[in-house]
Amino acid sequence: MSEDARFEDGREVPLNLGALDGEDLKVLSALTQDAVFPVTEMTWRAKERRFAVLLNRFRWEDAENARTRGRDVERVQSLLVVENVTKVASQGVDRSDTDVILALLSIETDDGAEELTLTLAGDGAIRLSVDALEVSLKDVTRPYLAPSKKTPDHGT
């Protein structure tokens, strides 16, 4: 008698996801919620029309599994890349203070997918004007124990 595979039996692999519409973007937003990054890890290459940020992402996809198995929760460094960017504007972000650590709350787009907003903790925001929505999220390091050993906003 054979048994169906279970999610828990799957091999952990780094995330490598893309978003081409608002529904896809909701998934990336959920996975990057509470990611933190130094202000120095953002870059916009105007000639390449590419905005990128290296995030220290909380591994939401593993948090419940970690709790049920008695493991500490993890973070991983991930590269968030937005293509087709024509303009970048920010509010509440002091790029000259290189010691600032930013916390990403959400990634949202307007109905026409012409603007993408990265909402930050503390009333900060980064607005990206885009010709077409094309966003990718790729884990680039192995997961590491979250320094706080707690799930963001839940204290567990």
Steps between C-alpha positions, in 0.01 A plus 500: 500500500642836407457823690461850357792735546463756775620860493727428799681234295609751239858613478555861598620707209568872468211712379520627143165660414370760261200731480346629178165617638337621819402152617857373464623808682282419803698178543834682485368765740400234754840331475690828545287640782724605791819471293772736620784656306761774532421809294832435322366173351262676258610583148336645191676457169321751281665389175400138567160613634550272801444559872639242743522454873677233704259401778540303819169321456311319776421149375121513534472185291682304775379677817216261586715196428776639724255559785343155481841333491645710780760670277599864507357713219725608214582785267670485161657761277292551188534722198185691406529634144254723315547531123371767258543781754482849352499705821572454871370725777514459876339651806638476851823334385827678582751345260782713645475321838678178407430343841122496447331160494166493317215254554277403209132467583348437157536524124195626313408615153229724363225354281681594181829350627677824409625565852641269761521610863727349762347605831750526785458512877503851642298665221766444236429396144678442171296556184615345175348604169507206259413439135398142578483303822792257527625421850716214621596368842794265530664360812876544469632355829426206722243568773641614833349518847300817549705705750190574711389134481147638476236527233450867406199669662410186695782471754508120471 
